[in-house]
């Protein structure tokens, strides 16, 4: 019986004996100390998208639960009426990019 062939190296395998430093980013000194629930670089749109999704949820709460008029919500968040409607649409259909 012949010996089995060695398995080929994975194309995404990390090199051995390499020093990977956890240098963090402008938000935290290291990834392990980061306050974000998910890395900003792993999300499409990065940190801006993460912050925008929180703002959009607050807008939806103000309009739907607190029944505030669109003009008042727009003024509260420093946005135009159209931006408030866009935020509401993003909350309704989270998978769609705009």
VONU-383756 format. One line per field, with one value per residue: residue number from 1; x, y, z of N, C-alpha, C in turn. Coordinates in Angstrom, 1 decimal, always signed. Example, Ala and Ser with C-alpha at 12.3 -4.5 7.8 and 13.67 -1.06 7.14 Angstrom:
BEGIN
num 1 / 2
n_X +13.2 / +12.8
n_Y -5.7 / -2.2
n_Z +7.8 / +7.1
ca_X +12.3 / +13.7
ca_Y -4.5 / -1.1
ca_Z +7.8 / +7.1
c_X +13.2 / +12.9
c_Y -3.3 / +0.0
c_Z +7.8 / +7.9
***
This chain:
BEGIN
num 1 / 2 / 3 / 4 / 5 / 6 / 7 / 8 / 9 / 10 / 11 / 12 / 13 / 14 / 15 / 16 / 17 / 18 / 19 / 20 / 21 / 22 / 23 / 24 / 25 / 26 / 27 / 28 / 29 / 30 / 31 / 32 / 33 / 34 / 35 / 36 / 37 / 38 / 39 / 40 / 41 / 42 / 43 / 44 / 45 / 46 / 47 / 48 / 49 / 50 / 51 / 52 / 53 / 54 / 55 / 56 / 57 / 58 / 59 / 60 / 61 / 62 / 63 / 64 / 65 / 66 / 67 / 68 / 69 / 70 / 71 / 72 / 73 / 74 / 75 / 76 / 77 / 78 / 79 / 80 / 81 / 82 / 83 / 84 / 85 / 86 / 87 / 88 / 89 / 90 / 91 / 92 / 93 / 94 / 95 / 96 / 97 / 98
n_X +0.8 / +0.5 / +1.7 / -0.5 / -1.2 / +0.1 / -2.0 / -3.1 / -2.2 / -4.4 / -5.8 / -6.6 / -5.3 / -3.5 / -0.2 / +2.2 / +3.9 / +3.8 / +3.6 / +0.8 / -0.5 / -2.7 / -3.8 / -6.0 / -8.2 / -9.3 / -11.3 / -10.9 / -8.2 / -7.4 / -8.7 / -9.9 / -10.8 / -12.8 / -15.8 / -17.9 / -20.5 / -19.9 / -17.2 / -16.3 / -15.2 / -16.1 / -18.7 / -20.9 / -20.5 / -19.5 / -18.6 / -20.3 / -22.7 / -23.4 / -23.9 / -25.9 / -27.9 / -28.7 / -29.6 / -31.7 / -33.5 / -34.2 / -35.5 / -37.7 / -38.9 / -39.7 / -41.5 / -43.4 / -44.1 / -44.2 / -45.7 / -45.0 / -45.0 / -43.7 / -42.3 / -41.5 / -39.9 / -37.9 / -36.7 / -35.8 / -33.7 / -32.1 / -32.5 / -33.8 / -37.2 / -37.4 / -35.2 / -36.0 / -38.1 / -36.6 / -35.1 / -37.1 / -37.9 / -35.6 / -35.6 / -38.0 / -37.4 / -34.7 / -32.7 / -32.2 / -30.1 / -29.4
n_Y -1.2 / +2.2 / +5.4 / +7.9 / +10.8 / +14.1 / +16.5 / +19.4 / +22.8 / +25.1 / +27.8 / +30.0 / +29.8 / +30.8 / +31.9 / +30.0 / +30.6 / +33.4 / +36.8 / +38.2 / +41.3 / +42.9 / +45.7 / +47.3 / +50.0 / +53.3 / +53.5 / +51.9 / +50.7 / +48.1 / +45.1 / +43.4 / +45.0 / +46.5 / +48.4 / +47.9 / +45.7 / +44.2 / +44.0 / +47.0 / +46.9 / +44.6 / +45.0 / +45.9 / +49.2 / +50.0 / +51.7 / +54.0 / +52.9 / +51.3 / +53.2 / +54.7 / +52.8 / +52.6 / +55.2 / +55.2 / +53.3 / +54.7 / +56.9 / +55.5 / +54.6 / +57.1 / +58.0 / +55.9 / +54.7 / +56.8 / +58.5 / +60.9 / +63.8 / +63.8 / +66.1 / +67.2 / +65.1 / +65.1 / +67.6 / +67.1 / +65.3 / +66.6 / +66.4 / +66.1 / +66.0 / +64.0 / +62.4 / +61.3 / +59.7 / +57.9 / +56.6 / +55.3 / +53.5 / +52.0 / +50.7 / +49.2 / +47.5 / +45.9 / +44.5 / +45.7 / +47.8 / +51.3
n_Z +0.0 / -0.8 / +0.5 / +1.8 / -0.1 / +0.8 / +2.3 / +0.5 / +1.2 / +2.7 / +0.9 / +2.4 / +4.8 / +7.7 / +8.0 / +9.8 / +13.0 / +13.1 / +14.2 / +15.3 / +15.8 / +18.0 / +17.4 / +17.3 / +16.6 / +15.6 / +17.5 / +19.7 / +21.8 / +21.4 / +19.8 / +21.5 / +23.5 / +22.5 / +22.3 / +20.6 / +19.3 / +17.1 / +14.8 / +13.2 / +10.7 / +9.6 / +8.8 / +6.1 / +5.0 / +7.4 / +10.4 / +10.2 / +9.1 / +11.2 / +13.3 / +12.0 / +11.9 / +14.5 / +15.0 / +13.1 / +14.3 / +16.5 / +15.4 / +14.2 / +16.5 / +17.6 / +15.7 / +15.4 / +17.9 / +19.8 / +18.4 / +17.2 / +15.0 / +11.7 / +10.9 / +13.4 / +14.3 / +12.3 / +12.9 / +15.5 / +15.1 / +13.3 / +10.6 / +7.2 / +6.1 / +4.1 / +4.7 / +7.1 / +6.2 / +4.6 / +6.6 / +8.1 / +6.1 / +5.9 / +8.4 / +8.2 / +6.0 / +6.4 / +5.0 / +2.6 / +0.7 / +0.5
ca_X +0.0 / +1.3 / +1.4 / -1.4 / -0.7 / -0.1 / -3.1 / -2.6 / -2.4 / -5.6 / -5.4 / -6.9 / -4.6 / -2.6 / +1.2 / +2.6 / +4.9 / +3.7 / +3.2 / -0.3 / -0.7 / -4.0 / -3.6 / -7.3 / -8.5 / -9.4 / -12.3 / -10.4 / -6.7 / -7.3 / -10.0 / -10.5 / -11.3 / -13.7 / -17.2 / -18.9 / -20.9 / -19.3 / -16.2 / -16.8 / -14.7 / -16.9 / -20.0 / -20.9 / -20.8 / -18.6 / -19.1 / -21.4 / -23.9 / -23.8 / -24.5 / -27.1 / -29.0 / -29.2 / -30.4 / -33.0 / -34.3 / -34.7 / -36.5 / -38.9 / -39.6 / -40.4 / -42.7 / -44.5 / -44.6 / -44.5 / -46.6 / -44.6 / -45.1 / -42.5 / -41.6 / -40.9 / -38.8 / -36.8 / -36.1 / -35.1 / -32.5 / -31.4 / -32.6 / -34.9 / -38.4 / -37.1 / -34.3 / -36.8 / -38.8 / -35.6 / -34.7 / -38.2 / -37.9 / -34.5 / -36.1 / -39.0 / -36.7 / -33.3 / -31.8 / -32.0 / -29.1 / -29.9
ca_Y +0.0 / +3.4 / +6.4 / +8.9 / +12.1 / +15.1 / +17.5 / +20.7 / +23.9 / +25.9 / +29.1 / +31.0 / +29.5 / +31.8 / +31.4 / +29.7 / +31.4 / +34.8 / +37.6 / +39.1 / +42.2 / +43.4 / +47.1 / +48.0 / +51.0 / +54.6 / +53.5 / +51.1 / +50.4 / +46.7 / +44.5 / +42.7 / +46.1 / +47.3 / +48.4 / +47.6 / +44.3 / +43.6 / +44.8 / +48.0 / +46.5 / +43.4 / +45.4 / +46.8 / +50.5 / +50.2 / +52.4 / +54.9 / +52.1 / +50.9 / +54.4 / +55.0 / +51.8 / +53.0 / +56.4 / +54.8 / +52.7 / +55.8 / +57.6 / +54.7 / +54.6 / +58.4 / +58.1 / +54.9 / +54.4 / +58.0 / +59.2 / +62.3 / +64.2 / +63.7 / +67.4 / +67.3 / +64.1 / +65.6 / +68.7 / +66.5 / +64.6 / +67.5 / +65.8 / +66.6 / +65.0 / +62.9 / +61.5 / +60.5 / +58.6 / +56.9 / +55.9 / +54.5 / +52.4 / +51.1 / +49.9 / +48.2 / +46.5 / +46.0 / +43.8 / +46.4 / +48.9 / +52.5
ca_Z +0.0 / -0.9 / +1.5 / +1.3 / -0.5 / +1.7 / +1.9 / +0.0 / +2.1 / +2.4 / +0.4 / +3.4 / +6.1 / +8.2 / +8.2 / +11.2 / +13.7 / +12.7 / +15.3 / +14.9 / +16.9 / +18.2 / +17.5 / +17.4 / +15.6 / +16.3 / +18.6 / +20.9 / +21.7 / +20.9 / +19.4 / +22.7 / +24.4 / +21.7 / +22.9 / +19.6 / +19.3 / +15.9 / +14.2 / +12.2 / +9.4 / +9.1 / +8.4 / +5.0 / +5.4 / +8.6 / +11.6 / +9.8 / +9.0 / +12.6 / +14.0 / +11.3 / +12.2 / +15.8 / +14.8 / +12.4 / +15.2 / +17.4 / +14.5 / +14.1 / +17.8 / +17.8 / +14.8 / +15.5 / +19.3 / +20.4 / +17.5 / +16.9 / +13.6 / +10.9 / +11.0 / +14.7 / +14.3 / +11.5 / +13.6 / +16.6 / +14.6 / +12.4 / +9.2 / +6.3 / +6.1 / +3.2 / +5.4 / +8.1 / +5.5 / +4.3 / +7.8 / +8.3 / +5.1 / +6.3 / +9.5 / +7.7 / +5.1 / +6.8 / +4.1 / +1.4 / +0.7 / -0.2
c_X +0.9 / +0.8 / +0.4 / -0.7 / -0.9 / -1.3 / -2.5 / -3.0 / -3.6 / -5.1 / -5.7 / -6.2 / -3.6 / -1.2 / +1.5 / +3.7 / +5.0 / +3.1 / +2.0 / -0.6 / -2.1 / -3.9 / -4.9 / -7.5 / -8.7 / -10.5 / -11.8 / -8.9 / -6.5 / -8.7 / -10.7 / -11.2 / -12.4 / -15.1 / -18.2 / -19.2 / -20.3 / -18.3 / -16.7 / -16.3 / -15.4 / -18.2 / -19.9 / -21.3 / -20.0 / -19.4 / -20.3 / -22.7 / -24.4 / -24.5 / -25.8 / -28.3 / -29.6 / -30.1 / -31.7 / -33.9 / -35.0 / -35.7 / -37.8 / -39.6 / -40.3 / -41.6 / -43.8 / -45.0 / -45.0 / -45.4 / -46.3 / -44.7 / -43.8 / -41.7 / -40.9 / -39.7 / -37.6 / -36.0 / -35.2 / -33.8 / -31.7 / -31.4 / -33.7 / -36.0 / -38.0 / -36.2 / -35.0 / -37.5 / -37.8 / -35.2 / -35.9 / -38.2 / -36.7 / -34.9 / -37.1 / -38.3 / -35.2 / -32.3 / -31.5 / -31.0 / -29.8 / -28.7
c_Y +1.3 / +4.4 / +7.4 / +10.2 / +13.2 / +16.1 / +18.8 / +21.8 / +24.7 / +27.3 / +30.2 / +30.8 / +30.6 / +31.2 / +31.1 / +30.6 / +32.9 / +35.6 / +38.5 / +40.0 / +42.8 / +44.9 / +47.9 / +48.9 / +52.4 / +54.6 / +52.8 / +50.8 / +49.0 / +46.1 / +43.9 / +43.8 / +46.9 / +47.2 / +48.0 / +46.1 / +43.5 / +44.5 / +45.7 / +47.6 / +45.3 / +43.8 / +46.2 / +48.2 / +50.9 / +50.9 / +53.3 / +54.1 / +51.7 / +52.0 / +54.8 / +54.1 / +52.1 / +54.2 / +56.1 / +54.2 / +53.7 / +56.6 / +56.8 / +54.7 / +56.0 / +58.5 / +57.1 / +54.7 / +55.7 / +58.9 / +60.7 / +62.6 / +64.1 / +65.0 / +67.6 / +66.3 / +64.6 / +66.7 / +68.1 / +65.9 / +65.4 / +66.9 / +66.4 / +65.6 / +63.8 / +61.9 / +60.7 / +59.4 / +57.5 / +56.0 / +54.9 / +53.3 / +51.5 / +50.2 / +48.8 / +47.1 / +46.5 / +45.4 / +44.6 / +47.6 / +50.1 / +53.4
c_Z +0.0 / +0.2 / +0.9 / +0.9 / +0.6 / +1.3 / +1.5 / +1.1 / +1.7 / +1.9 / +1.4 / +4.7 / +6.4 / +8.3 / +9.6 / +11.7 / +13.2 / +13.9 / +14.8 / +16.1 / +16.9 / +18.4 / +17.5 / +16.3 / +16.3 / +17.4 / +19.9 / +20.7 / +21.2 / +20.6 / +20.6 / +23.7 / +23.7 / +22.3 / +21.9 / +19.6 / +18.2 / +15.4 / +13.2 / +10.8 / +8.8 / +8.6 / +7.1 / +5.4 / +6.7 / +9.7 / +11.3 / +9.7 / +10.4 / +13.3 / +13.3 / +11.7 / +13.6 / +15.7 / +14.1 / +13.3 / +16.2 / +16.7 / +14.4 / +15.4 / +18.0 / +16.9 / +15.2 / +16.9 / +20.0 / +19.6 / +17.3 / +15.4 / +12.9 / +11.0 / +12.3 / +14.8 / +13.5 / +12.2 / +14.8 / +16.2 / +13.6 / +11.0 / +8.5 / +6.5 / +5.3 / +3.9 / +6.5 / +7.4 / +5.1 / +5.5 / +8.2 / +7.4 / +5.5 / +7.4 / +9.1 / +6.8 / +5.4 / +5.8 / +2.9 / +1.6 / +0.0 / -0.5
***
